[in-house]
């Protein structure tokens, strides 16, 4: 058996070490989580996600309500859609955006409660 000097110096017990190894994300999951938080690292995107947590909206409505440039809103919605935060549903010529998952609301609520 290979002796691991680093593990000998650890202060946590074997059960805790196993739990950490089991639950700390890695690989594709880690990258997806980093991408998710990166998407929320922009104040404009946070405003858009917050607005969509209340109601589905089209680009024009988001732009008007949040007092943002329509091009900016479209660009940010594209970014949010690419990482799976928002989805788009067309009704005729109008595209309505909404959050992909209610768990996003939980993340946003947790952030607000933390602040």
PyMOL CGO cylinders between C-alpha atoms (Angstrom):
from pymol import cmd
from pymol.cgo import CYLINDER

trace = [
    CYLINDER, 0.00, 0.00, 0.00, 1.30, 3.44, -0.93, 0.3, 1, 1, 1, 1, 1, 1,
    CYLINDER, 1.30, 3.44, -0.93, 1.75, 5.76, 2.01, 0.3, 1, 1, 1, 1, 1, 1,
    CYLINDER, 1.75, 5.76, 2.01, 0.05, 9.12, 1.50, 0.3, 1, 1, 1, 1, 1, 1,
    CYLINDER, 0.05, 9.12, 1.50, 1.75, 11.69, 3.73, 0.3, 1, 1, 1, 1, 1, 1,
    CYLINDER, 1.75, 11.69, 3.73, -0.93, 14.32, 3.00, 0.3, 1, 1, 1, 1, 1, 1,
    CYLINDER, -0.93, 14.32, 3.00, -3.73, 12.10, 4.30, 0.3, 1, 1, 1, 1, 1, 1,
    CYLINDER, -3.73, 12.10, 4.30, -1.74, 11.36, 7.45, 0.3, 1, 1, 1, 1, 1, 1,
    CYLINDER, -1.74, 11.36, 7.45, -1.69, 15.09, 8.24, 0.3, 1, 1, 1, 1, 1, 1,
    CYLINDER, -1.69, 15.09, 8.24, -5.44, 15.61, 7.75, 0.3, 1, 1, 1, 1, 1, 1,
    CYLINDER, -5.44, 15.61, 7.75, -7.48, 16.66, 10.76, 0.3, 1, 1, 1, 1, 1, 1,
    CYLINDER, -7.48, 16.66, 10.76, -10.86, 15.49, 9.44, 0.3, 1, 1, 1, 1, 1, 1,
    CYLINDER, -10.86, 15.49, 9.44, -12.05, 11.95, 9.97, 0.3, 1, 1, 1, 1, 1, 1,
    CYLINDER, -12.05, 11.95, 9.97, -12.40, 9.34, 7.22, 0.3, 1, 1, 1, 1, 1, 1,
    CYLINDER, -12.40, 9.34, 7.22, -16.22, 9.70, 7.07, 0.3, 1, 1, 1, 1, 1, 1,
    CYLINDER, -16.22, 9.70, 7.07, -15.98, 13.45, 6.47, 0.3, 1, 1, 1, 1, 1, 1,
    CYLINDER, -15.98, 13.45, 6.47, -13.27, 12.94, 3.86, 0.3, 1, 1, 1, 1, 1, 1,
    CYLINDER, -13.27, 12.94, 3.86, -15.50, 10.40, 2.06, 0.3, 1, 1, 1, 1, 1, 1,
    CYLINDER, -15.50, 10.40, 2.06, -18.50, 12.77, 2.15, 0.3, 1, 1, 1, 1, 1, 1,
    CYLINDER, -18.50, 12.77, 2.15, -16.47, 15.62, 0.74, 0.3, 1, 1, 1, 1, 1, 1,
    CYLINDER, -16.47, 15.62, 0.74, -15.16, 13.45, -2.09, 0.3, 1, 1, 1, 1, 1, 1,
    CYLINDER, -15.16, 13.45, -2.09, -18.70, 12.19, -2.76, 0.3, 1, 1, 1, 1, 1, 1,
    CYLINDER, -18.70, 12.19, -2.76, -20.49, 15.55, -2.84, 0.3, 1, 1, 1, 1, 1, 1,
    CYLINDER, -20.49, 15.55, -2.84, -17.99, 18.06, -4.22, 0.3, 1, 1, 1, 1, 1, 1,
    CYLINDER, -17.99, 18.06, -4.22, -18.82, 18.41, -7.91, 0.3, 1, 1, 1, 1, 1, 1,
    CYLINDER, -18.82, 18.41, -7.91, -16.27, 17.42, -10.53, 0.3, 1, 1, 1, 1, 1, 1,
    CYLINDER, -16.27, 17.42, -10.53, -15.94, 17.08, -14.28, 0.3, 1, 1, 1, 1, 1, 1,
    CYLINDER, -15.94, 17.08, -14.28, -18.87, 18.20, -16.41, 0.3, 1, 1, 1, 1, 1, 1,
    CYLINDER, -18.87, 18.20, -16.41, -21.03, 18.94, -13.36, 0.3, 1, 1, 1, 1, 1, 1,
    CYLINDER, -21.03, 18.94, -13.36, -18.41, 21.31, -11.99, 0.3, 1, 1, 1, 1, 1, 1,
    CYLINDER, -18.41, 21.31, -11.99, -18.17, 23.13, -15.32, 0.3, 1, 1, 1, 1, 1, 1,
    CYLINDER, -18.17, 23.13, -15.32, -21.97, 23.40, -15.59, 0.3, 1, 1, 1, 1, 1, 1,
    CYLINDER, -21.97, 23.40, -15.59, -22.22, 24.88, -12.09, 0.3, 1, 1, 1, 1, 1, 1,
    CYLINDER, -22.22, 24.88, -12.09, -19.42, 27.35, -12.84, 0.3, 1, 1, 1, 1, 1, 1,
    CYLINDER, -19.42, 27.35, -12.84, -21.21, 28.36, -16.06, 0.3, 1, 1, 1, 1, 1, 1,
    CYLINDER, -21.21, 28.36, -16.06, -24.48, 28.84, -14.16, 0.3, 1, 1, 1, 1, 1, 1,
    CYLINDER, -24.48, 28.84, -14.16, -22.92, 31.12, -11.57, 0.3, 1, 1, 1, 1, 1, 1,
    CYLINDER, -22.92, 31.12, -11.57, -20.94, 32.92, -14.25, 0.3, 1, 1, 1, 1, 1, 1,
    CYLINDER, -20.94, 32.92, -14.25, -24.22, 33.68, -16.00, 0.3, 1, 1, 1, 1, 1, 1,
    CYLINDER, -24.22, 33.68, -16.00, -25.55, 35.20, -12.81, 0.3, 1, 1, 1, 1, 1, 1,
    CYLINDER, -25.55, 35.20, -12.81, -22.39, 37.24, -12.25, 0.3, 1, 1, 1, 1, 1, 1,
    CYLINDER, -22.39, 37.24, -12.25, -23.76, 40.11, -14.33, 0.3, 1, 1, 1, 1, 1, 1,
    CYLINDER, -23.76, 40.11, -14.33, -26.21, 42.65, -12.89, 0.3, 1, 1, 1, 1, 1, 1,
    CYLINDER, -26.21, 42.65, -12.89, -28.20, 42.90, -16.13, 0.3, 1, 1, 1, 1, 1, 1,
    CYLINDER, -28.20, 42.90, -16.13, -28.70, 39.14, -16.27, 0.3, 1, 1, 1, 1, 1, 1,
    CYLINDER, -28.70, 39.14, -16.27, -29.70, 39.11, -12.60, 0.3, 1, 1, 1, 1, 1, 1,
    CYLINDER, -29.70, 39.11, -12.60, -32.34, 41.75, -13.33, 0.3, 1, 1, 1, 1, 1, 1,
    CYLINDER, -32.34, 41.75, -13.33, -33.66, 39.71, -16.25, 0.3, 1, 1, 1, 1, 1, 1,
    CYLINDER, -33.66, 39.71, -16.25, -33.75, 36.46, -14.27, 0.3, 1, 1, 1, 1, 1, 1,
    CYLINDER, -33.75, 36.46, -14.27, -35.49, 38.28, -11.40, 0.3, 1, 1, 1, 1, 1, 1,
    CYLINDER, -35.49, 38.28, -11.40, -38.10, 39.69, -13.77, 0.3, 1, 1, 1, 1, 1, 1,
    CYLINDER, -38.10, 39.69, -13.77, -38.69, 36.30, -15.36, 0.3, 1, 1, 1, 1, 1, 1,
    CYLINDER, -38.69, 36.30, -15.36, -39.11, 34.76, -11.92, 0.3, 1, 1, 1, 1, 1, 1,
    CYLINDER, -39.11, 34.76, -11.92, -42.31, 36.82, -11.70, 0.3, 1, 1, 1, 1, 1, 1,
    CYLINDER, -42.31, 36.82, -11.70, -43.70, 36.30, -15.19, 0.3, 1, 1, 1, 1, 1, 1,
    CYLINDER, -43.70, 36.30, -15.19, -42.89, 35.13, -18.70, 0.3, 1, 1, 1, 1, 1, 1,
    CYLINDER, -42.89, 35.13, -18.70, -42.17, 38.10, -20.90, 0.3, 1, 1, 1, 1, 1, 1,
    CYLINDER, -42.17, 38.10, -20.90, -41.15, 39.06, -24.41, 0.3, 1, 1, 1, 1, 1, 1,
    CYLINDER, -41.15, 39.06, -24.41, -38.01, 41.08, -25.14, 0.3, 1, 1, 1, 1, 1, 1,
    CYLINDER, -38.01, 41.08, -25.14, -40.00, 44.30, -25.58, 0.3, 1, 1, 1, 1, 1, 1,
    CYLINDER, -40.00, 44.30, -25.58, -41.65, 43.95, -22.18, 0.3, 1, 1, 1, 1, 1, 1,
    CYLINDER, -41.65, 43.95, -22.18, -38.40, 43.07, -20.41, 0.3, 1, 1, 1, 1, 1, 1,
    CYLINDER, -38.40, 43.07, -20.41, -36.71, 46.01, -22.07, 0.3, 1, 1, 1, 1, 1, 1,
    CYLINDER, -36.71, 46.01, -22.07, -39.48, 48.45, -21.10, 0.3, 1, 1, 1, 1, 1, 1,
    CYLINDER, -39.48, 48.45, -21.10, -39.97, 47.23, -17.53, 0.3, 1, 1, 1, 1, 1, 1,
    CYLINDER, -39.97, 47.23, -17.53, -36.27, 47.08, -16.70, 0.3, 1, 1, 1, 1, 1, 1,
    CYLINDER, -36.27, 47.08, -16.70, -35.45, 50.21, -18.73, 0.3, 1, 1, 1, 1, 1, 1,
    CYLINDER, -35.45, 50.21, -18.73, -32.78, 48.37, -20.71, 0.3, 1, 1, 1, 1, 1, 1,
    CYLINDER, -32.78, 48.37, -20.71, -31.81, 48.59, -24.36, 0.3, 1, 1, 1, 1, 1, 1,
    CYLINDER, -31.81, 48.59, -24.36, -33.65, 45.97, -26.42, 0.3, 1, 1, 1, 1, 1, 1,
    CYLINDER, -33.65, 45.97, -26.42, -30.42, 44.77, -28.04, 0.3, 1, 1, 1, 1, 1, 1,
    CYLINDER, -30.42, 44.77, -28.04, -28.85, 44.30, -24.60, 0.3, 1, 1, 1, 1, 1, 1,
    CYLINDER, -28.85, 44.30, -24.60, -31.84, 42.28, -23.39, 0.3, 1, 1, 1, 1, 1, 1,
    CYLINDER, -31.84, 42.28, -23.39, -31.77, 40.07, -26.50, 0.3, 1, 1, 1, 1, 1, 1,
    CYLINDER, -31.77, 40.07, -26.50, -28.05, 39.46, -26.11, 0.3, 1, 1, 1, 1, 1, 1,
    CYLINDER, -28.05, 39.46, -26.11, -28.35, 38.58, -22.42, 0.3, 1, 1, 1, 1, 1, 1,
    CYLINDER, -28.35, 38.58, -22.42, -31.34, 36.31, -23.05, 0.3, 1, 1, 1, 1, 1, 1,
    CYLINDER, -31.34, 36.31, -23.05, -29.28, 34.45, -25.64, 0.3, 1, 1, 1, 1, 1, 1,
    CYLINDER, -29.28, 34.45, -25.64, -26.53, 33.92, -23.06, 0.3, 1, 1, 1, 1, 1, 1,
    CYLINDER, -26.53, 33.92, -23.06, -29.04, 32.74, -20.44, 0.3, 1, 1, 1, 1, 1, 1,
    CYLINDER, -29.04, 32.74, -20.44, -30.71, 30.43, -22.95, 0.3, 1, 1, 1, 1, 1, 1,
    CYLINDER, -30.71, 30.43, -22.95, -27.39, 28.90, -24.02, 0.3, 1, 1, 1, 1, 1, 1,
    CYLINDER, -27.39, 28.90, -24.02, -26.65, 27.72, -20.48, 0.3, 1, 1, 1, 1, 1, 1,
    CYLINDER, -26.65, 27.72, -20.48, -30.19, 26.54, -19.82, 0.3, 1, 1, 1, 1, 1, 1,
    CYLINDER, -30.19, 26.54, -19.82, -31.41, 29.23, -17.43, 0.3, 1, 1, 1, 1, 1, 1,
    CYLINDER, -31.41, 29.23, -17.43, -34.21, 30.52, -19.66, 0.3, 1, 1, 1, 1, 1, 1,
    CYLINDER, -34.21, 30.52, -19.66, -36.33, 28.98, -22.37, 0.3, 1, 1, 1, 1, 1, 1,
    CYLINDER, -36.33, 28.98, -22.37, -38.25, 30.52, -25.21, 0.3, 1, 1, 1, 1, 1, 1,
    CYLINDER, -38.25, 30.52, -25.21, -41.77, 29.78, -26.41, 0.3, 1, 1, 1, 1, 1, 1,
    CYLINDER, -41.77, 29.78, -26.41, -43.10, 31.38, -29.57, 0.3, 1, 1, 1, 1, 1, 1,
    CYLINDER, -43.10, 31.38, -29.57, -46.67, 32.59, -29.92, 0.3, 1, 1, 1, 1, 1, 1,
    CYLINDER, -46.67, 32.59, -29.92, -47.00, 33.73, -33.49, 0.3, 1, 1, 1, 1, 1, 1,
    CYLINDER, -47.00, 33.73, -33.49, -44.23, 36.24, -34.13, 0.3, 1, 1, 1, 1, 1, 1,
    CYLINDER, -44.23, 36.24, -34.13, -43.60, 36.95, -30.45, 0.3, 1, 1, 1, 1, 1, 1,
    CYLINDER, -43.60, 36.95, -30.45, -41.12, 34.98, -28.36, 0.3, 1, 1, 1, 1, 1, 1,
    CYLINDER, -41.12, 34.98, -28.36, -41.88, 34.71, -24.66, 0.3, 1, 1, 1, 1, 1, 1,
    CYLINDER, -41.88, 34.71, -24.66, -39.05, 33.93, -22.27, 0.3, 1, 1, 1, 1, 1, 1,
    CYLINDER, -39.05, 33.93, -22.27, -39.37, 32.14, -18.94, 0.3, 1, 1, 1, 1, 1, 1,
    CYLINDER, -39.37, 32.14, -18.94, -37.12, 30.38, -16.47, 0.3, 1, 1, 1, 1, 1, 1,
    CYLINDER, -37.12, 30.38, -16.47, -36.31, 26.76, -17.33, 0.3, 1, 1, 1, 1, 1, 1,
    CYLINDER, -36.31, 26.76, -17.33, -36.61, 25.44, -13.81, 0.3, 1, 1, 1, 1, 1, 1,
    CYLINDER, -36.61, 25.44, -13.81, -38.14, 26.50, -10.51, 0.3, 1, 1, 1, 1, 1, 1,
    CYLINDER, -38.14, 26.50, -10.51, -34.86, 25.65, -8.78, 0.3, 1, 1, 1, 1, 1, 1,
    CYLINDER, -34.86, 25.65, -8.78, -33.46, 28.85, -10.28, 0.3, 1, 1, 1, 1, 1, 1,
    CYLINDER, -33.46, 28.85, -10.28, -35.98, 30.70, -8.11, 0.3, 1, 1, 1, 1, 1, 1,
    CYLINDER, -35.98, 30.70, -8.11, -34.59, 28.92, -5.07, 0.3, 1, 1, 1, 1, 1, 1,
    CYLINDER, -34.59, 28.92, -5.07, -31.05, 30.01, -5.96, 0.3, 1, 1, 1, 1, 1, 1,
    CYLINDER, -31.05, 30.01, -5.96, -32.18, 33.61, -6.42, 0.3, 1, 1, 1, 1, 1, 1,
    CYLINDER, -32.18, 33.61, -6.42, -34.17, 33.56, -3.16, 0.3, 1, 1, 1, 1, 1, 1,
    CYLINDER, -34.17, 33.56, -3.16, -31.18, 32.13, -1.31, 0.3, 1, 1, 1, 1, 1, 1,
    CYLINDER, -31.18, 32.13, -1.31, -28.97, 34.89, -2.72, 0.3, 1, 1, 1, 1, 1, 1,
    CYLINDER, -28.97, 34.89, -2.72, -31.43, 37.58, -1.62, 0.3, 1, 1, 1, 1, 1, 1,
    CYLINDER, -31.43, 37.58, -1.62, -31.71, 36.03, 1.84, 0.3, 1, 1, 1, 1, 1, 1,
    CYLINDER, -31.71, 36.03, 1.84, -27.92, 35.84, 2.09, 0.3, 1, 1, 1, 1, 1, 1,
    CYLINDER, -27.92, 35.84, 2.09, -27.56, 39.54, 1.28, 0.3, 1, 1, 1, 1, 1, 1,
]
cmd.load_cgo(trace, "trace")
